[in-house]
Amino acid sequence: MQDFLKACHTVVQDADTKNLATLMGMPPVSLLQRGNADYDGVWFNVKHLYALLLHTEDMRPLEALAGEFGYAIVKTIAPAAIDVHQALGRVALEFAELTVETHSAMSDGRVDQVERARIMKEIAHVKAAIAQYEASVKVA
């Protein structure tokens, strides 16, 4: 928990504290106290964390929190929406390529490491195509 609190403290110190405190709806002194990792009475709740991340766009506290549980934060990029028919065609094409790769791998009754890697690559392509299809349907 100490790494998380230190990350919050660092973000508060690196930001324009007075402006950040105003955006977070609290006095600057309160923000400095709540964000001080060396203060025993520190109390940084979920609303504070959300506001800190939202207004600073600095993900160090979130990364520290995830790291304490053995996770890593990775920013994802949303796929670009395209024509729904084109997106559906891409899904069908990628799924067909996955099917062909799987049938080729299974021709001898087993899947070796190289074949497994090829299948996994095709699965990733299918997932990307489905994500793009979903984005396209949402804006259609």
Backbone bond lengths (Angstrom), bond angles and torsions (degrees), N, CA, C in turn:
res aa  C-N    CA-C-N  psi(-1)  N-CA   C-N-CA  omega(-1)  CA-C   N-CA-C  phi
1 M - - - 1.440 - - 1.532 110.85 -
2 Q 1.316 115.03 -26.62 1.463 118.92 -177.86 1.525 111.86 -64.23
3 D 1.339 117.92 -37.71 1.467 120.42 178.05 1.527 111.13 -63.43
4 F 1.319 115.85 -39.46 1.464 120.82 178.03 1.527 110.73 -63.17
5 L 1.327 116.31 -47.71 1.458 120.33 -179.45 1.525 111.38 -64.21
6 K 1.329 116.83 -38.92 1.471 120.14 177.71 1.527 110.58 -64.91
7 A 1.335 116.93 -39.00 1.467 120.41 178.42 1.522 110.54 -64.61
8 C 1.316 117.56 -41.94 1.467 121.03 177.13 1.526 109.99 -61.71
9 H 1.324 116.18 -44.76 1.467 122.13 179.68 1.531 110.76 -59.71
10 T 1.323 116.12 -43.92 1.465 120.97 -179.57 1.522 111.05 -63.85
11 V 1.327 116.82 -42.87 1.470 120.48 179.95 1.531 110.38 -64.24
12 V 1.330 117.11 -42.37 1.465 120.56 178.68 1.528 109.95 -62.91
13 Q 1.319 117.37 -42.42 1.459 120.64 179.99 1.521 112.06 -67.64
14 D 1.345 117.15 -38.12 1.465 121.00 -178.48 1.522 112.76 -73.04
15 A 1.316 116.64 -23.60 1.476 120.85 -177.88 1.528 109.97 -83.35
16 D 1.309 114.80 168.20 1.462 121.02 170.06 1.533 105.13 -75.93
17 T 1.324 115.83 93.67 1.463 121.86 -169.25 1.527 112.66 -56.79
18 K 1.304 117.57 -41.70 1.470 120.33 -177.92 1.527 110.55 -63.31
19 N 1.319 116.64 -46.94 1.466 121.08 179.05 1.527 110.95 -66.05
20 L 1.336 116.14 -43.19 1.464 120.38 179.50 1.521 111.01 -61.40
21 A 1.311 116.78 -43.53 1.466 120.69 179.36 1.529 110.76 -61.38
22 T 1.320 116.70 -40.05 1.463 120.62 177.65 1.523 110.41 -62.37
23 L 1.326 116.44 -45.13 1.468 120.33 178.57 1.524 111.79 -63.11
24 M 1.337 116.39 -32.97 1.462 121.04 -178.97 1.529 112.55 -86.04
25 G 1.338 116.66 -4.42 1.465 120.45 176.79 1.512 114.47 74.08
26 M 1.325 116.83 38.28 1.466 120.14 178.02 1.522 109.28 -147.15
27 P 1.318 117.03 159.63 1.460 119.97 176.73 1.535 110.64 -66.86
28 P 1.318 117.77 147.75 1.468 120.40 179.21 1.522 113.46 -55.22
29 V 1.339 117.39 -36.80 1.468 120.72 179.94 1.528 110.42 -62.83
30 S 1.326 116.78 -40.76 1.471 120.67 178.91 1.519 110.95 -64.58
31 L 1.323 116.39 -41.91 1.465 119.96 179.03 1.524 110.32 -63.28
32 L 1.322 116.60 -43.69 1.466 119.95 179.40 1.528 111.23 -63.70
33 Q 1.333 117.14 -38.59 1.462 120.26 178.38 1.528 110.97 -68.27
34 R 1.325 116.60 -46.12 1.468 120.36 -178.35 1.524 111.72 -66.15
35 G 1.317 115.80 -31.27 1.461 120.16 -178.68 1.505 114.14 -89.67
36 N 1.338 117.99 -0.37 1.458 121.32 -177.56 1.526 110.45 -83.70
37 A 1.318 116.37 110.13 1.466 121.77 -177.09 1.527 111.76 -68.56
38 D 1.329 117.64 -20.35 1.468 121.36 -177.85 1.531 112.55 -89.87
39 Y 1.313 116.72 -5.82 1.465 121.81 -179.60 1.522 108.73 -89.51
40 D 1.344 117.11 122.86 1.465 121.03 -176.15 1.520 113.38 -63.23
41 G 1.315 117.70 -29.04 1.456 121.16 -178.30 1.521 112.96 -90.29
42 V 1.331 116.74 20.04 1.455 120.33 -177.77 1.528 109.93 -61.29
43 W 1.315 115.31 134.88 1.459 119.80 178.32 1.519 108.20 -143.66
44 F 1.331 115.46 98.20 1.456 122.30 -178.10 1.517 106.37 -110.55
45 N 1.331 118.15 102.54 1.460 119.77 -174.96 1.538 111.36 -87.83
46 V 1.308 116.35 179.70 1.462 122.36 -176.19 1.524 111.34 -62.92
47 K 1.297 117.57 -38.88 1.471 120.47 178.64 1.526 110.65 -63.52
48 H 1.329 116.17 -40.35 1.465 120.13 177.68 1.527 110.37 -64.42
49 L 1.331 116.19 -45.13 1.465 120.27 179.79 1.526 110.35 -60.78
50 Y 1.321 116.46 -46.11 1.466 120.33 179.44 1.524 110.94 -59.21
51 A 1.322 116.68 -47.11 1.463 120.61 -179.88 1.521 110.89 -63.99
52 L 1.326 117.16 -39.74 1.460 121.18 178.88 1.533 110.65 -61.76
53 L 1.322 116.85 -46.12 1.468 121.31 179.14 1.527 110.65 -66.22
54 L 1.320 116.18 -42.22 1.467 121.34 -177.57 1.530 111.83 -63.93
55 H 1.308 116.60 -46.60 1.463 120.14 -172.90 1.528 114.16 -84.94
56 T 1.329 117.11 -24.50 1.471 118.66 179.19 1.519 112.24 -99.96
57 E 1.329 116.60 -23.02 1.470 123.09 -173.85 1.530 111.36 56.59
58 D 1.316 116.32 25.91 1.458 123.86 178.53 1.531 107.06 -103.50
59 M 1.304 116.71 114.58 1.460 121.37 -172.62 1.529 113.94 -93.60
60 R 1.321 118.00 10.07 1.472 120.05 -179.45 1.531 113.13 -56.49
61 P 1.351 119.90 -41.86 1.468 117.84 177.77 1.531 112.61 -63.48
62 L 1.304 116.49 -40.99 1.462 120.36 179.11 1.528 110.75 -65.20
63 E 1.325 116.66 -40.53 1.461 120.98 177.79 1.528 110.91 -63.84
64 A 1.345 116.78 -41.40 1.464 120.73 179.04 1.523 110.97 -65.33
65 L 1.321 116.71 -42.43 1.460 121.02 179.60 1.526 110.45 -63.19
66 A 1.319 117.04 -47.02 1.461 120.92 178.68 1.521 110.55 -63.12
67 G 1.331 117.09 -40.63 1.458 121.56 -179.98 1.515 112.86 -61.52
68 E 1.321 117.03 -33.62 1.464 120.33 178.82 1.528 112.21 -66.89
69 F 1.315 116.88 -19.49 1.463 121.26 178.28 1.525 112.05 -106.65
70 G 1.343 116.35 7.69 1.457 120.48 177.14 1.518 114.52 85.32
71 Y 1.313 117.73 18.51 1.457 121.88 179.49 1.524 110.15 -112.27
72 A 1.315 115.75 164.68 1.459 121.68 175.45 1.522 108.12 -128.80
73 I 1.317 115.75 145.52 1.458 121.95 178.89 1.523 107.82 -94.35
74 V 1.324 115.89 127.79 1.458 121.40 178.94 1.523 107.39 -127.35
75 K 1.318 116.13 125.36 1.453 119.98 179.20 1.529 108.87 -75.69
76 T 1.313 115.81 132.04 1.455 120.34 178.37 1.520 109.65 -103.86
77 I 1.289 114.72 150.97 1.456 120.87 177.93 1.521 107.73 -109.73
78 A 1.307 115.54 123.25 1.460 120.21 -179.19 1.530 109.58 -67.17
79 P 1.328 116.82 137.67 1.467 119.23 178.85 1.530 111.09 -67.81
80 A 1.307 115.34 149.28 1.463 120.86 179.37 1.519 109.79 -75.75
81 A 1.306 115.75 138.06 1.459 120.72 177.60 1.532 109.14 -76.50
82 I 1.329 114.95 139.74 1.463 121.78 175.69 1.528 107.48 -129.49
83 D 1.311 117.39 -177.50 1.461 121.42 176.76 1.532 108.89 -56.22
84 V 1.316 117.09 135.71 1.465 122.08 -176.08 1.527 111.48 -57.78
85 H 1.340 117.40 -40.49 1.460 119.95 -179.21 1.533 111.23 -66.27
86 Q 1.326 116.55 -39.78 1.463 119.73 176.61 1.524 110.79 -64.89
87 A 1.324 116.58 -41.21 1.457 120.52 179.78 1.525 111.05 -64.22
88 L 1.321 116.93 -42.28 1.462 120.50 178.23 1.527 110.60 -64.65
89 G 1.329 116.40 -40.08 1.466 120.28 176.98 1.517 111.61 -61.62
90 R 1.328 116.59 -38.19 1.467 119.70 179.05 1.528 110.55 -66.90
91 V 1.329 117.49 -39.75 1.468 120.78 177.29 1.525 109.86 -60.97
92 A 1.328 116.54 -45.79 1.466 120.84 -179.52 1.527 110.80 -62.33
93 L 1.335 117.11 -43.55 1.460 121.46 179.17 1.522 110.97 -62.01
94 E 1.330 117.15 -48.09 1.466 120.90 -178.43 1.528 111.16 -64.48
95 F 1.335 116.67 -38.54 1.463 119.20 178.39 1.522 110.51 -67.66
96 A 1.323 117.10 -37.20 1.463 120.50 177.16 1.532 110.54 -63.76
97 E 1.326 116.67 -41.79 1.462 119.89 178.12 1.525 111.23 -65.08
98 L 1.319 117.55 -36.56 1.466 121.18 175.21 1.527 110.70 -63.56
99 T 1.319 115.92 -42.88 1.462 120.76 179.30 1.526 111.33 -62.23
100 V 1.329 117.03 -45.92 1.458 121.44 179.06 1.525 110.48 -61.48
101 E 1.315 117.07 -45.57 1.473 121.44 -179.34 1.523 110.84 -62.75
102 T 1.316 117.29 -41.40 1.464 121.00 179.64 1.527 110.94 -66.62
103 H 1.340 117.54 -43.79 1.467 120.45 178.56 1.520 110.93 -64.24
104 S 1.318 117.90 -39.01 1.464 120.83 177.50 1.527 110.68 -62.92
105 A 1.315 115.61 -43.47 1.462 119.93 -179.04 1.524 111.30 -65.43
106 M 1.311 116.99 -35.44 1.464 121.14 -176.72 1.526 113.72 -85.14
107 S 1.329 117.39 -0.38 1.464 120.16 -176.56 1.523 112.89 -59.60
108 D 1.321 118.00 -30.51 1.460 120.54 178.37 1.524 112.58 -99.77
109 G 1.323 116.62 8.03 1.461 121.08 175.06 1.514 114.62 87.66
110 R 1.305 118.46 1.72 1.462 120.73 177.94 1.528 109.17 -148.69
111 V 1.329 115.20 165.90 1.462 121.39 179.69 1.528 107.70 -121.19
112 D 1.340 116.28 117.68 1.467 119.21 178.62 1.527 110.29 -88.87
113 Q 1.335 116.80 -178.59 1.462 121.67 -175.92 1.521 112.74 -61.98
114 V 1.309 117.54 -42.91 1.459 121.47 -179.33 1.523 110.11 -65.49
115 E 1.324 116.56 -44.19 1.470 120.56 178.74 1.527 110.75 -64.41
116 R 1.335 115.83 -40.24 1.465 120.19 178.45 1.535 109.92 -60.67
117 A 1.328 116.96 -42.56 1.464 120.59 179.20 1.523 111.14 -62.99
118 R 1.323 117.00 -40.16 1.471 120.48 178.64 1.527 110.94 -65.20
119 I 1.326 116.17 -41.88 1.466 120.38 178.84 1.524 109.94 -63.89
120 M 1.319 116.92 -44.23 1.467 120.57 179.69 1.533 110.89 -62.26
121 K 1.315 117.07 -36.77 1.459 121.09 177.37 1.532 110.16 -64.20
122 E 1.315 116.90 -42.41 1.466 120.80 178.60 1.529 111.29 -67.29
123 I 1.331 116.81 -35.47 1.467 120.10 176.39 1.521 109.74 -62.50
124 A 1.326 116.81 -41.84 1.471 120.79 177.78 1.528 110.66 -61.46
125 H 1.332 116.69 -39.00 1.468 120.44 177.94 1.528 110.72 -64.66
126 V 1.323 116.78 -41.30 1.469 120.69 178.53 1.531 110.05 -63.04
127 K 1.330 116.86 -44.58 1.466 120.53 179.31 1.528 111.19 -60.41
128 A 1.328 116.95 -42.77 1.465 120.91 179.24 1.527 110.55 -64.16
129 A 1.329 116.33 -41.03 1.463 120.29 179.60 1.528 110.91 -65.88
130 I 1.314 117.19 -39.84 1.465 120.85 178.35 1.528 110.51 -66.08
131 A 1.326 117.53 -40.25 1.460 121.06 177.74 1.529 110.49 -62.28
132 Q 1.326 116.86 -40.68 1.461 120.15 178.41 1.530 110.41 -68.29
133 Y 1.310 116.47 -38.83 1.465 120.85 177.32 1.531 110.23 -62.21
134 E 1.331 116.48 -44.17 1.454 120.82 179.10 1.529 111.00 -61.63
135 A 1.333 116.81 -43.74 1.477 121.01 178.14 1.527 110.27 -62.96
136 S 1.315 116.74 -37.17 1.467 120.94 -178.98 1.524 111.50 -69.83
137 V 1.319 116.55 -38.16 1.464 120.10 179.54 1.525 110.34 -69.30
138 K 1.315 117.23 -35.43 1.471 120.98 -179.30 1.519 112.34 -62.90
139 V 1.334 117.59 -33.17 1.458 119.41 -177.52 1.524 112.56 -96.56
140 A 1.318 116.53 -7.31 1.470 120.51 -178.33 1.510 111.18 -70.93
